[in-house]
Amino acid sequence: MFQSSAGRRFQRRHHAQKYGNSLLHSCDLRFLCLAFMALLLTLEIVALLFTMSESSNPSPPTYHLPHERSKPNSRLRPQPGAKSVNIFDAYHGDFNDNSHHRDSDDADAPKLDELTKRLRIALEPYQMSYLRQQARKAGENPPPCVKTWSSTKKGYLPNCPSNGCVVYAEMDAAKAACEKIDDCGGITSIRDGSYEVRQGDTPEISEGESSWVLKDACKKRARAANVWEEFSSTLREALLDSSLNLDKSYGPPRKDDSIYLSVASYRDNTCPLTLRQAFERADHPSLLFVGIVQQNCLRDCMTGTGWGKTRAWVPGPPDTDCVNEFCSDPETKHYCDNSQVRILRLEEIQSYGPFFSRFLNSKLWRGETYYMQIDAHTEFRRGWDTSLVDQMKRTPSFPYSVISNYPPSGGPSIKRDWPASSSSERFPGALCGCRFEGAGGRHKTVRLLETGRRPGPNIDKRVPQRSAFVAAGFFIAHGSIVDNVPFDPFMPYLFMGEEIALSIRFWTSGYDIYGPAVDVLRHEYVRKESPKFWESVTMIFSNGMIHNRLTDLIIPRVQILLGFDEGAGDPSRIKPQSILTMADRYSVGTKRSVEDFVETMGFDLEKMIQRMPEWCEKPGISAA
């Protein structure tokens, strides 16, 4: 490529010079000829610059640990040479409301409203008790008990209804009969081409059989397996639907030091204060762009109060619309007018958990230089943007760097100034440790632990030091991470497990992890007078245990990344296999191995313990 491009440039210059010389000999108005030659030279420079900038999207280099081992990842690793696919998620609501997000000029923008609309419709049969109750409270007619049928599912439905597995020659006849049977869950086509009514409504794997599940809106009991199968199959079909443009990429990142602030807001009335502080305390607010995924209760709301044994679920007011409040303020309205604020409005019934919200947030990124993730209850220091950009550029692996920790306690509602840092401040904490704990049932997950650091005497404290793990409530990375490590949408309803999944996927994709050199954020922890998303989940599905059971069902998708508990060894052991839907697209990276991550971060997966790495706790010791 380089030699042929150079050859072409030489030929263009040669012809231009030859043509220019002939003009000089034949033209009386010599100054016009000189101007023409200057134009040719300018065009040549532009062509050269275009050639040099053709491949500006960074792709992480391959890193090696000091012992130079190269172990392939055996768990759900993308096959060599496989095409990289960037798949993202969607939104249900008034996407362009008040012009806070102006994608209307982008004909290829992802159809975010269509995806979340499909998910909402798919899950409504399992939420009918709640929906009918809400309608009665509002004095409205309750939703009708509509009977619909699923698309074709591979496998068979187990067990027979009370009147037996009656066989029908025609599919329509079998469906009509099933709809009249109280305990019929669907029909299965058997190998001779006939159709049997069945009691079960969750297909089990078999060869040569297909099933169709009956969705009776007033009879569906919300069980974790049913909710998961409906969510995952609907999501998969939407992601594979090219008409929705869900694989749209806005890379490569710009080179203007712009920051995209990803904010997941679940029923959070401090969100407008977080936005205000982010802009007001930034040195360069014109380079700040915010994307919010808002999940709000609009009427007849319940909220949480107290903690532990005093926790209660009580009536409360509708939630504050984050962007409407921020954009109606004359002092901050101009940021909205400049299209610096983007929002996806979801209702409480669409609270699918933080994993899925971050996935939605990633689809609001529009090529900014940096991708920064926070929660909607965050306090900002003055000059936070300048400090973080400076810290990012000081990291040895930039741009393949992620800075993260658990910020000190605080919050945007606390009225106080927070000036720029001074040399007398304590060295920020990092994330060096973790522990294995229960995940709502028989499975385990990983919880990160904040670590106080004891830096060596010779380190430059202006430079972030390497750390082991990434926090979900705060990290900043180069914008290339959106395309290089796409967020996984197939972990709905999970709370614990997000951070270990981010850590291993970022690290194995070639991004080094650092703790900040200076704290520039504070985070509001506990928030005992606010609702928790799992409380909404149990209310919406009218099942007090469903959140724990969904967590226990889905958490093996996290375990398979690290290779512990049920995720160790053969992936075929994971049941149901649909937990691994599209897992190859959202698996670990190919730049460094899982085995090296396990060793470097101090894991013993057989005993399910982790020993804090000394290089992380005491910066100054070389960190692999």
Buried (B, 14 or more C-beta within 10 A) or exposed (E): EEEEBEEEBEEBEEEBEEEBEEBEEEEEEEEEBBEBBEEBBEEBEEBBEEBEEEEEEBBBEEBEBEEEEEEEBEBBBBEEEEEEEBBBBBBBBEBEEBEBBEBEEEEEBBBBBBBBBBBBEBBBBBBBBBBBBBBEEEEEEEBEEEBEBBEEBEBBBBEBBEEEBBEBEEBEEBBEBBEEBEEBBBBBBBEEEBBBBBBBBBBBEBEEBBBBBBBBBBBBEBBBBBBBBBBBBBBBBBBEBEEBBBBBBBBBBBEEBBBBBBBBBBBBBBBBBBBBBBBEBBBBBEBBBBBBBBBBBEEBBBBBBEEEEEEEBEEBEEBBBBBBBBBEEEEBEEBBEEBBBBBBBBBBBBBBBBBBBBBBBBBBBBBBBBBBBBBBBBBBBBBBBBBBBBBBEBBEBBBBBBBBBBBBEBBBEEEEEBEBBEEEEEBBBBBBBBEBEBBBBEBBBBBBEBBEBEBEEEBEBEEBBBBBBBBBBBBBBBBBBBBBBBBBBBBBBBBBBBBBBBBBBBBBBBBBBBBBBBBBBBBBBEBEEBBBBBBBBBBBBBBEBBBBBBBBBBBBBBBBBBBBBBBBEEBEEBEBEBBBBBBEBBBBBBBBBBBBBBBBBBBEBEEBEBEBBEBBBBBBBEBB
